[in-house]
């Protein structure tokens, strides 16, 4: 995992007038004609809040990372003492990402309403280790999803498994062992968060919200921070339609109608409701 220290871009604009959280990245609260003293006070308040959040989130990142490392180290030491380390495949991952002020959010995908699909919300760590089976020190750029874990772990452990048509997961065992650097002809990751669905390639991300948006389209090569929503760009409408078709087809193939999140009004405590995805 990598965190950015570019707090000027991340935290400026998190707080608007009155201390209300917002999504946009304006560097200053909007001017109010005739109230120069109020404007100055708001700027000072925002500066203090930015510094407070910067310090708190830095401490949180440090403490969380140190605790995870300490517990992982203890587990590995216990396994080594029991003679299990060389015969055990270790997988380190998590359930979701978490924004630490990114996009004006402290929280994950359901930290806003409607839910968001920012990279900082949906990306998760994936660390695999197995002496003699998985090369050490290798960083793979292969795009995989948690639905690929079951067939992968089964294959790595030598358990016979025939991929089922109704399940989307595919094994990336050959990537782990270094026999291949890709395991799909088309590199696409799909995600769902209630009525919010996302399709992501290496270059582009489309976020679609049922029933009527707002939708997002990001150029992840030139805009990795997802600052410029290109959803209405006339030059990208063919791309948008193609990605939307692939997204719809994927969920048509794999969704369980009884558990179709696009019909669910998913909400959560502490969500930001004053926001803009533009």
C-alpha positions as CSV (number, residue, x, y, z in Angstrom):
1,X,0.0,0.0,0.0
2,X,1.1,3.5,-0.7
3,X,-0.1,6.7,0.8
4,X,0.4,10.2,-0.5
5,X,1.7,13.1,1.6
6,X,0.3,15.7,-0.9
7,X,-2.0,17.1,1.8
8,X,-2.3,20.5,0.2
9,X,-4.2,18.9,-2.7
10,X,-6.0,16.3,-0.5
11,X,-7.1,18.4,2.4
12,X,-7.7,21.9,0.9
13,X,-11.4,22.2,0.4
14,X,-12.4,19.4,2.7
15,X,-14.2,21.8,4.9
16,X,-16.5,24.5,3.5
17,X,-18.2,27.4,5.3
18,X,-19.3,26.4,8.8
19,X,-17.1,23.4,8.8
20,X,-19.3,21.2,6.7
21,X,-17.6,18.4,4.8
22,X,-17.7,18.5,1.1
23,X,-16.2,16.6,-1.9
24,X,-14.9,19.3,-4.2
25,X,-11.3,20.4,-4.2
26,X,-11.6,24.2,-4.1
27,X,-8.7,25.7,-2.3
28,X,-10.7,28.3,-0.4
29,X,-14.3,28.7,0.7
30,X,-16.4,30.8,-1.7
31,X,-16.3,34.5,-1.3
32,X,-19.2,36.2,0.4
33,X,-19.4,39.9,-0.8
34,X,-19.4,42.4,2.1
35,X,-18.1,39.8,4.6
36,X,-14.3,40.0,4.4
37,X,-13.8,39.3,8.1
38,X,-16.0,36.2,7.8
39,X,-14.0,35.0,4.8
40,X,-10.7,35.4,6.6
41,X,-12.1,33.6,9.6
42,X,-13.3,30.7,7.5
43,X,-9.9,30.4,5.8
44,X,-8.2,30.3,9.2
45,X,-10.7,27.7,10.4
46,X,-10.1,25.6,7.3
47,X,-6.3,25.8,7.8
48,X,-6.6,24.6,11.4
49,X,-8.9,21.8,10.5
50,X,-6.6,20.7,7.7
51,X,-3.6,20.6,10.0
52,X,-5.6,18.7,12.6
53,X,-6.8,16.0,10.1
54,X,-3.3,15.7,8.7
55,X,-1.9,15.0,12.1
56,X,-4.7,12.6,13.1
57,X,-4.6,10.6,9.9
58,X,-0.8,10.4,9.9
59,X,-1.0,9.0,13.4
60,X,-3.8,6.6,12.4
61,X,-1.9,5.3,9.4
62,X,1.3,4.8,11.5
63,X,-0.5,3.1,14.4
64,X,-2.6,0.8,12.1
65,X,0.4,-0.2,10.0
66,X,2.6,-0.8,13.0
67,X,0.0,-3.0,14.6
68,X,-0.6,-5.0,11.4
69,X,3.2,-5.5,11.1
70,X,3.5,-6.6,14.7
71,X,0.7,-9.1,14.6
72,X,2.0,-10.5,11.2
73,X,5.5,-10.9,12.6
74,X,4.2,-12.7,15.7
75,X,2.1,-15.1,13.5
76,X,5.2,-15.8,11.3
77,X,7.4,-16.4,14.3
78,X,4.9,-18.9,15.8
79,X,4.5,-20.7,12.4
80,X,8.3,-21.0,12.1
81,X,8.6,-22.3,15.7
82,X,6.0,-25.0,14.8
83,X,7.8,-25.9,11.6
84,X,4.9,-24.8,9.4
85,X,6.3,-21.8,7.6
86,X,7.8,-23.5,4.6
87,X,4.6,-25.6,4.0
88,X,2.1,-22.8,4.3
89,X,0.9,-20.3,1.8
90,X,0.3,-16.9,3.4
91,X,-2.2,-14.4,1.9
92,X,-2.5,-10.8,3.3
93,X,-5.4,-8.8,2.0
94,X,-8.4,-6.7,3.3
95,X,-12.0,-6.0,2.5
96,X,-11.7,-2.5,1.2
97,X,-9.6,0.6,1.0
98,X,-10.0,3.7,3.1
99,X,-9.7,7.4,2.3
100,X,-7.6,9.5,4.6
101,X,-8.8,12.8,3.4
102,X,-8.6,11.8,-0.2
103,X,-11.4,13.5,-2.2
104,X,-12.5,15.1,1.0
105,X,-13.5,11.8,2.6
106,X,-12.4,10.1,5.8
107,X,-13.8,6.6,5.3
108,X,-14.5,4.1,2.5
109,X,-16.9,3.7,-0.3
110,X,-20.0,4.0,1.9
111,X,-18.6,7.1,3.5
112,X,-20.6,9.1,1.1
113,X,-24.1,9.0,-0.3
114,X,-24.4,7.9,-3.0
115,X,-21.5,5.5,-2.5
116,X,-18.2,6.3,-4.2
117,X,-15.9,4.0,-6.2
118,X,-12.6,6.0,-5.9
119,X,-9.4,4.0,-6.1
120,X,-8.7,4.9,-2.5
121,X,-12.0,3.3,-1.5
122,X,-11.9,0.1,-3.5
123,X,-8.3,-1.0,-3.9
124,X,-7.0,-3.6,-1.4
125,X,-3.6,-5.0,-0.6
126,X,-2.7,-8.4,-2.0
127,X,0.5,-10.0,-0.7
128,X,1.2,-13.7,-1.2
129,X,4.1,-15.8,0.2
130,X,5.0,-19.5,-0.1
131,X,8.7,-20.5,0.0
132,X,9.6,-22.6,-3.0
133,X,6.4,-21.9,-4.8
134,X,6.0,-18.1,-5.1
135,X,9.0,-16.0,-6.1
136,X,10.0,-13.4,-3.5
137,X,10.2,-9.7,-4.1
138,X,8.0,-9.6,-7.2
139,X,5.4,-6.9,-7.8
140,X,2.8,-7.8,-10.3
141,X,0.6,-5.3,-12.2
142,X,-2.0,-8.0,-13.0
143,X,-5.5,-6.8,-12.2
144,X,-7.4,-9.4,-10.1
145,X,-10.4,-9.3,-7.8
146,X,-11.4,-11.1,-4.6
147,X,-13.7,-13.3,-6.6
148,X,-10.6,-14.8,-8.2
149,X,-9.2,-15.9,-4.8
150,X,-11.2,-19.1,-4.4
151,X,-10.1,-20.8,-7.7
152,X,-6.6,-19.5,-7.2
153,X,-6.1,-20.9,-3.7
154,X,-7.7,-24.2,-4.7
155,X,-5.3,-24.6,-7.6
156,X,-2.3,-23.5,-5.5
157,X,-3.2,-26.2,-2.9
158,X,-3.7,-28.9,-5.5
159,X,-7.4,-29.2,-5.0
160,X,-9.2,-30.2,-8.3
161,X,-11.6,-27.5,-9.4
162,X,-13.6,-27.0,-12.5
163,X,-14.5,-23.3,-13.0
164,X,-18.3,-22.9,-12.9
165,X,-20.0,-20.9,-15.7
166,X,-22.2,-19.1,-13.2
167,X,-19.2,-17.8,-11.2
168,X,-16.9,-15.0,-12.4
169,X,-13.7,-16.0,-10.6
170,X,-10.7,-17.4,-12.5
171,X,-7.4,-18.7,-11.1
172,X,-4.3,-16.4,-11.2
173,X,-2.0,-19.2,-9.8
174,X,0.3,-19.0,-12.8
175,X,0.8,-15.3,-12.1
176,X,1.8,-16.1,-8.5
177,X,4.2,-18.8,-9.6
178,X,5.8,-16.6,-12.2
179,X,4.7,-18.7,-15.2
180,X,2.6,-15.9,-16.7
181,X,2.1,-12.2,-16.3
182,X,-1.5,-12.2,-17.3
183,X,-4.5,-14.5,-16.9
184,X,-7.3,-12.7,-18.8
185,X,-7.5,-11.6,-22.4
186,X,-9.3,-8.5,-21.3
187,X,-8.1,-6.9,-18.1
188,X,-11.3,-5.7,-16.3
189,X,-12.3,-5.5,-12.7
190,X,-15.9,-5.1,-11.8
191,X,-17.3,-3.9,-8.5
192,X,-20.7,-3.3,-6.9
193,X,-21.8,-1.2,-3.9
194,X,-25.6,-1.3,-3.7
195,X,-26.9,0.7,-6.7
196,X,-23.4,1.8,-7.7
197,X,-21.5,-0.4,-10.2
198,X,-18.0,0.1,-11.6
199,X,-15.9,-1.3,-14.5
200,X,-12.2,-0.6,-14.5
201,X,-9.6,-1.4,-17.1
202,X,-5.9,-0.4,-16.8
203,X,-6.7,2.9,-18.5
204,X,-10.3,3.8,-17.7
205,X,-12.9,3.6,-15.0
206,X,-16.6,4.0,-15.5
207,X,-18.9,4.4,-12.4
208,X,-22.6,3.9,-13.1
209,X,-25.3,4.7,-10.5
210,X,-28.8,3.3,-10.7
211,X,-31.4,4.6,-11.6
212,X,-30.2,8.0,-12.9
213,X,-26.6,8.8,-11.9
214,X,-24.5,10.8,-11.4
215,X,-22.1,8.7,-13.4
216,X,-18.3,9.1,-13.7
217,X,-15.6,8.4,-16.3
218,X,-11.9,8.7,-15.4
219,X,-8.7,8.6,-17.5
220,X,-6.6,6.6,-15.0
221,X,-3.4,7.1,-17.0
222,X,-3.5,10.9,-17.1
223,X,-5.7,11.5,-14.1
224,X,-4.8,8.8,-11.5
225,X,-6.2,11.0,-8.7
226,X,-9.7,10.9,-10.4
227,X,-10.1,14.7,-10.3
228,X,-11.5,15.2,-13.8
229,X,-14.8,13.4,-14.5
230,X,-15.0,13.0,-18.3
231,X,-18.5,11.5,-18.4
232,X,-19.9,14.2,-20.6
233,X,-16.9,14.6,-22.9
234,X,-18.3,14.3,-26.5
235,X,-15.1,12.7,-27.7
236,X,-15.5,9.8,-25.2
237,X,-19.1,8.8,-25.7
238,X,-18.2,5.8,-27.8
239,X,-15.9,4.6,-25.0
240,X,-18.5,5.3,-22.4
241,X,-21.2,3.3,-24.2
242,X,-18.8,0.3,-24.8
243,X,-17.8,0.2,-21.2
244,X,-21.4,0.5,-20.1
245,X,-22.3,-2.4,-22.4
246,X,-19.6,-4.6,-20.9
247,X,-20.6,-3.7,-17.4
248,X,-24.3,-4.5,-18.0
249,X,-23.4,-7.8,-19.7
250,X,-21.1,-8.9,-16.8
251,X,-23.8,-8.4,-14.2
252,X,-26.5,-10.0,-16.5
253,X,-24.3,-13.1,-16.5
254,X,-23.4,-13.2,-12.8
255,X,-25.9,-11.4,-10.7
256,X,-28.4,-13.3,-8.5
257,X,-31.7,-11.5,-9.0
258,X,-32.6,-12.1,-5.4
259,X,-29.5,-10.2,-4.3
260,X,-29.3,-7.6,-7.0
261,X,-27.7,-4.6,-5.4
262,X,-28.9,-2.2,-8.1
263,X,-32.4,-2.3,-6.5
264,X,-31.1,-1.6,-3.0
265,X,-30.9,1.9,-1.5
266,X,-27.8,1.2,0.5
267,X,-26.9,3.7,3.2
268,X,-24.6,3.9,6.2
269,X,-23.9,5.9,9.3
270,X,-21.7,8.9,9.0
271,X,-22.1,9.4,5.3
272,X,-21.4,12.7,3.6
273,X,-24.5,14.0,1.9
274,X,-23.2,17.3,0.7
275,X,-21.0,16.4,-2.3
276,X,-20.4,16.6,-6.0
277,X,-19.0,14.0,-8.3
278,X,-18.3,16.5,-11.0
